Amino acid sequence: MKFNWNYPTTVWVGKNRIDDLPNACESLKIVNPLFVTDKDLIELPFIKNIISNLKKKFSQFNIFSNFTGNPIGENIEEG
């Protein structure tokens, strides 16, 4: 099953919805996505798959992963 609901923000849920991420970006008119994940997840196969799919769809694509899953004050100050 796949569902979308809106209140106040659109939420896409369901099996394999990550495959719809490029469509979600397009529906929001995002042309230069920023993918944010922590440095411990960046090398996992499912994250690599997400990044690969986004790179196929968008000519401009950025990744930020310079933080840990439990950020400290220094990470927040870095932005």
N, C-alpha and C positions, 0 to 999 in steps of 0.2 A: 504494500500500500504506500501511496505517496499523498501527502497533504500539503497545502499551503494555507496559512491563515494570516490575517492582518489585524493587529491591534496592539499597540500603535505601529509596530514594525512588522514587516512581512517575515514570516518564519517558514522555512522549507524543511520538512522532516520526512523520514522514511528510508527504506532500504536503498542503498546506492545513490542517495541524493547528492553526494559529493560529485558525482558525474555531471550534475546539473549546475555546478558552480560557474562555468563559463556563461551559461544561459542567465543565471542570476546576475552576473556582472553586466551583461548586455541589457537586461531589463532595467538596470539602474543607470545605464549609460556610462558605465565605467570602461574606459579605454586603456588605462594604464594601471592594472591592479597591483596592489601591494599585499603579498602573502606574508603573514606573521606567524611564526612558530618558534618555540624555544630551541636552543642549540642541542638539547638532548634528543629532540624528535626529528631534526632536519635530515638525518641519514636513514630513517626508517623507510621501508619499501612503500608503504601507503602514502607517505608524504612525498616521496620522489614521484610517485604516480600522479598525485595531484599537481605537482609542479610541472611535470611533463605535459599533462593535458592543458594546463593554462598557457604554457609556452607555445603550444600548437595553435591556440586560438588568438593570442594577443602578441603583437609585434613588440610592444613595450610591456615589460613585466618585471617587477622588483620583489626581492625577498629580504626580510629582516628576521634574523634569528640570533642576534647578539645579546641574549639574556637567558636566565634559567627559569625553570617552571615556577619557582617561588622567588620572584625578584626582590632585590634588596634596594635600599634607598639610592644607592649609586646607580643602579639600572634605571630607576625612575628619572633621576636627574639627567641621564644620557638621552632620554626621550624614547 
